[in-house]
Amino acid sequence: MTIRQVAVAAALCARMMAQSYDIVLANGRVMDPESGLDAVRNVGIRGGKIAAVSTSPLDGRTVVDVKGMVVTAGFIDLHSHGQTPENYGFKARDGVTTALELEVGVNPVSPWYAAREGRALVNFGATSGHIPARITVMHDTGKLLPRDVAVNREATSDEQRQVFELVRQGLSEGALGVGLGIAYVPKTSREEILELFTLAAARRAPIYVHMRNGGPVEPGAIDALQEMLADATATGAPLHIVHITSMGLRETPVLLRMIRGAQRRGLDVTTEAYPYTAGMTDISSAIFDEGWQARQGGTGFGDLQWAATGERLTAASFARYRKQGGMVAIHSIPEEMVRVAVADPMVMIASDGILESGKGHPRAAGTYARVLGRYVREQHALTLMDALRKMNLMPAERLGIQSKGRLQVGADADIAVFDPERVIDRATFDNPAQYSEGIPYVLVGGVLVVREGKLVDGVAPGRAIRK
């Protein structure tokens, strides 16, 4: 072989290598809400990034023909309490590539992140949580949520100082903002909440809030949202209101009107909802303090469903379980309010989900497939592109992350592939631990975590999301 022939062969080899990809998703319907792209394309993935979105065929070490499927950026769940391998598996099967604990948050922050590094199926992250800091400082016996000391009395000035220091330290360790659940610590003063907003604003950190009150009984959801909007206006802290339907119930349209008006006047405020007619929380929490029936829109014991057994409660079983503690579903959200929120272009989708040994709320397993199957395909409550925007682009924008939530060259290869004609949730309140269907491929950082509709064993490509 002559020197020229060697050079030509080397150049050809280099060109072929440059055009070869780790994985190619071929012939799929690529949908990217930011650019508006909705067309058949071939997606080339290299080094954990999207390296090509092409009309021409691409070569790759692994080529997956996804003809007839939608290829889009993986879903970002801003409100995922389930931060365990069990929960991550259900998330992946639901198209979620990033699951974040932003409402309650965590504290301390660094050990929480360290425990998941190199071990997570999907990307993970958390806020610096006011609730866990308060549980620690006040020696409350609760775990995820407070159940005694932090619920029943105000914090002393010294305890407030310690709580604030823990929250501040968490932000310094890379937490994604401040997590705040005022309804679970009802003795927290309005001034103390304002100070937390001030802290968040000083760090330019979003504050993710479960508001002080919900429902129609004054002071209810409208008063609670007024407090949050006033604090955000006074401090400049970015604000995110969690699960707007379970707070607003039939007043949800009023709350949405308030948020939209605040946005139009320049306030950085966003919100989310899940596509179910029941919430869920710990029965031992402050949510079920005296008067809960009226605050929950006129619900009764029979509207409560014990997660561990699926039974509907009575006055007697309520009293027994209240002492014990544990998760209970609250069937209080009108279906028409779910539809209003899911269809509203301003409202993101987030699950608020958690499963433990297969028990919990179906939203932990089926939120995203339910939106795509029930509200897009069956009810036509919103378009497919609008649904995707709520599930990938808008959460990425709330987080301020350019590399996620987009199916574009240069973005992280966090990708969900689903069949728009088959995708549906299977999780129910009686049996929540059921995988969604119609989502055959999911990639996290360019690694297949769901392949041919099954979880891939022995992979842990999830990475920490920090500020």
N, C-alpha and C positions, 0 to 999 in steps of 0.2 A: 504494500500500500504506500502510495506516495505521500509526501508531507502535506500536499494540498488535500488529498483524500482523507487523511487523518483529521485535518482541520475541519473539513466539511462534516465528517462524521461526528466530531466532537460538538460542533455547533448545532447539528441536528439533534444530538442527544440532549444537549443543554436546553434546547427549545422544547423538546418533548417533556423533559422534567419540569420545566417552568409551567407548562400547560397541564400537568398532571395534578390531581387534587387528592386529598385524603379520602373525601367522600363527595359523591355527586348525587344530588336529588334531581332526577331527570323527569322532565315533561309535566311538572306540577303547575297548578294554578297559583302563581306567586301573588300574594296580597300584602301590600305595605301601606298602612294608613297614612304615614307621613308624606310619601311621594305620590300616593294615589295609584300606584302601579297595581293593576289587576289583569294579569295576562299569563299565558303559558311561558315558562322560562325554565332554564336549567341552572341549578345553584351549585357552585363549586365551593368546597370548604377546605381550608388549609390552615394548619397551626391554630385551630380553635377559632378562626375568624371566617367570615363570609368573604371569599376571595373573588367570586365571579357570580353575576346574575346575567345569564346569556341566552340569546335566542338560538345560538348554535349548540350542537352537542358538545359535551365536555367529557374528558377522560379522567378516571379516578381509580384508586386502588379498590374502592368499594363504590359501586353504582347501584342506586336504589331507584327503580322506576315507580314514580308516584303519580302516574297519569290519572286524572280524575280527582285527585286530592288537592286540598288547599295547603299551601306552604306559607307559613307566616312566622313572625317572631314569637318565641315562646311567651306564655302568659306570666305576668308578674303579679303575685298575690301580696298586696300590702298589709294583709291582716290575717296572718296564719299563726295561730297559737301552737299548733302541732309542729314542734321542731324536733322530731325524732325520726329514726329510720322508717318506722311504720307509716308515719304521716307523709314523709317524703316520697314513698312509693306510690301512695294514692295521689299525691300532687302530680307526679310525673305522668301517671296514667290519665290525668285530667288535662294534660297539656301545659302544666305549670313548670317553668324552668327556674324561677326565682320565688322563694317563699320567705316572707319577712314578718317578724314579730314587732309591729310598730305601735299598737295600741297600749298594751300593758308594758311592753318592753322588758328589759332584763337589767339586773344589777347584782353583782358587779359585771361589767361588760367584757373585759379582756378574757377571763376564764371561760365565759360562755362561747366566745368565738373560738378560742383554742380547742375546746372540746369537740368542735365540728370540723376543724381543718383537716383536709385529706380523708374525711369519712362520710361526706354528704353526697347524696345522689343529685340534689339540686342546689342552686345557689342560695345562700342564707344571709341573714342580717337582722339587726334589732336596733331599737331606740334605747336610750338610757331612761329606764322606767322610774317614774315617781312612785308607783304602787310598790314595786319590790324594794325600793329604797326605804319607803315608809314602814313596810313589814319588818325589815331588818332593824331599823333604828328603834321602833316602838315595841319590838319583840312580840309581834302578832303571831299567832299560831297558824295562820293561813299559808298556803303554798302559792298557787297562781294568783289567787285573790285573797285579800284580808278577810278575817271572819270575827275578830273580837276587838283587841285593843285599838288598832288603827281605824276601826269603824266607829267605836263607841265614845271616843274622846278626842278633843283637839290635841294637836302636838304642842309641846312646850316650845318656847323660843329657842332653847338649845337643841331640841329635837328637829325643829325646822331647819336650823343651821346645818345639822348633820345630814339631813335628807338632801338639802340643796347641794352640799358638798359632794355627796355620792352621785347626784345627777350630773353635776358639773364635771366630775372626774370621768364619768362614762362618756360624756361628749368629747373629752380630751383623748379618750381611747378609741375614738372612731365611730361611735354610735351614730345612727342615721337621723337623729333628732331626739326629741323628748316625747316619751310616752306618758299619757295622762288619762286616768280613769276616775273622774271626779265622783261619779255616781257610787263608786265602791268605797270612797272615803268621804262621806257626806259631812263630816265635821270640819273639813278643810274650808277655811274662810275664803271669801272672794279676794281679799287682799293677798293671801298666800298664793292663790292661783295667778293673780296678776304678776306677782314676783317671778313665778315660773315662766310666764310669757316673756318677762323682761330678760331673764336668763337666756331663753331660747333665741330671742331677738339679738342679743349681744353676740351670740355664737353663729348667727345666721342659720339657725337650725329649725326645721319645721317642727311643729308641735301637733301630735296626733291625739285627738281628744274624744273620749267617751264623755259626753256632756253630763252636767250635774243632774238634770231631770229629763224625763221623757213623758210622753202621753199628754192628754188634754187637761188634766187637773192642775190648776195654777198653784204654785209656780211650776209650769210644765216645760214642754219642749221649746216653745217659743221664747220663754224667759231664758232658758238655758242657752239657746243659740244667741240671743241678744248679749248675754254675758261674754260668750266667746268672741263674737264680732267686735264688741267694744274693747276687749283686751287686745285683740289683734290690731285694731286701729290705733290704740293708745301706745302700743310698743313696737309695731312693725313686724312682729313675729309671723312667719308663714304658718297658715292654719289648715289642718285637715280634719274634717268632722267624720267620724266613723259611723257605719251602719245607720244611715239616715232614716230608713223605714222603721226600724225597731225603736227609734227615738220618737219619730213623728207620728207613727201610726196613721190615723186619718188626717192628721195635720201635715203630713209629708209635703203636699203641694205648697203649703205656706212656707215651710222651711226652705224648700228649693227656691221659691221666689225671693226669700231673704238673701240666700247665698248668691243667687244670680245678680241681684241688685248690688250686693257688695262687690262682686267681681267687676261689674260695669263701672264702679267708682274707684277701681284700682287696687282693691284689697286682694292679697294673695291668699285665697281660700278655696279649698276643694272639698269634695265629699265622695262617698262610696255607698254601695248597697250590695246585698247578696240576694239571689233569686229564690227566696223561700218565704213562706208565710209564718215561720216560727223562728224565734231567737233561741238562745240557750246560754245559761250561766249557772253558777254554783248556787244551789238553793240556800246555802248558809250565808250568802253575801247580803249586803245592805239593800240590794234590789228588792228583797222580799221582806223588808221591814214593814211594820203595820201600815196599811193603806195601799199595799201593792196592787190589789185588784183594780182599784180606780185608776192608779197610775198606769196600769197596763191596758187601759181602754175598756175596762169593764169585764176583764177575764175572771174566771173562777178556778177552783181546784181542778175541775175536770179538764181545763185547758192546759194543764201542766202534765208533761210526760217524762217519767223517770228514765234517764238514758240507759241505765244498767239493765233494766228489764223490759222497757217499752210500755209499762203500765201507766194508765191515767190515774192521777192522784185524787184522793179524798181529803177531807179536813184531817182525819186521823193519820193517814200516811204522810201528808204534808208536814205535820208536826213532828213525826218520827224522823223523816229524812232531813228536816231542817236542823235538827240536833246533830245528825250524822254528817251532813255535808255531802255534796256530789252534784253532778251535772243534771239539769232538768231543762227540757224544751218548753218554751212558752208560745203556745199557738195563739198569737194575738195580732198578727199583721194581716190586714185585708189584702186579698189577691190583687185587687185593682191598684193598691198602693205599690205593690211589688212591680206591677207592670208600668206604672207611672215612672218609677225610679229607674228601672232597667232601660226604658226607652228614652229617658232624658239624656241629651247629648253631653250634659255637664257631669253626669254621675259615672264614676268608675265602678268596675266590678271587683269585689274583694270578698273572700269567703268567711272570715271570722271563724275558721274551722279548727277543730281538734278531735282526734280520735285517740282512745287509749284502750288497748287490747280489743280493738274492733267495736268499741262502744263510743257513742257521741252523736254528733249531728251530721246528717247527710251532706251538708255543705262542705265538710272537710274532704269529701271524695268527689263530689259531682258538680260543684258550682259552675265551672266553665263549660263543660259539656251541656249542662242544663240551659245555660243562656243560648248556646249555639243551636241546640235541638228544639227546646220548647219555645223560646221567645223569638228566635230568628226564623227557623224553618217552619214550625207549626203555627205560631200565632202571628208572624210577620209584624211583631211589635217594633222591630228595628231592622236595619239592613245588616248584612253580614259584615261589611266594611266598618260600619259604626260600632258593631259589637267588638270587633278586633281592636279598634281604636281604644275602647274602654278597658281592654284586657292587656294590651301590651304598650302602646305608645303613651297613653295618658299617665299610667303609673310611672313609666320611665321619666316622663317630663316632671312629675311631682318629685321624684328623687333627684332630678338634675343629672341623669346619666345618659350620655349621648350614645354609648356603645351598645345599649340594650333597647328592646322595644321596637326595633326596626329591622326589616329584611332588606338590607342594603350592603353593598361592598364596604368592607371595613368594620362592620358591626360584629359583635360577638356572635358566634354560631350557636345561639340558644334558639332552637327552632321547634315549632309544633307542626305536625302534618296530620290533617284530619280529613275524613270523608264528610262533606257537607250534607250528604243525603242519609248518613247513618249515625252521625255523632249524637249521643244522648247519654244522660246520666242514668245510673241504675241504683244508686244509693237511696235508701228510704229511711224514715224515722225508726221503723222496726228493725231494719237491717242496713245500717249506714255503711258498713265496710264492704261495699261492692264497687268494683272498678267501673269507670266510665267506658263506653264503647265507641268505636269509630275514630279512635286516635291511634293509628298504628305505629307512628314513628315520632319520637321526641329526642332531640339532641341538646345536651348541655355542654357548652364550650367545645363543640365539634365532636363530642362523644355520644354515641347512641346509648340512651338510657332506657328507651322503649323501642323494641324492634319487633315488627310483625305482631303488634298488639300485646307483647309480653315484656315485663321488666327484664333488663339485662343484668345477669349476675356478675358480681365481682368488679363493678365500676363505681367510682366515687369522684366524678368530675366537678361537683359543686364547689364553688369558691365563695369566699367571704365578700359581702358587699359592705363597704365602709364609706364613711364620709371623708 
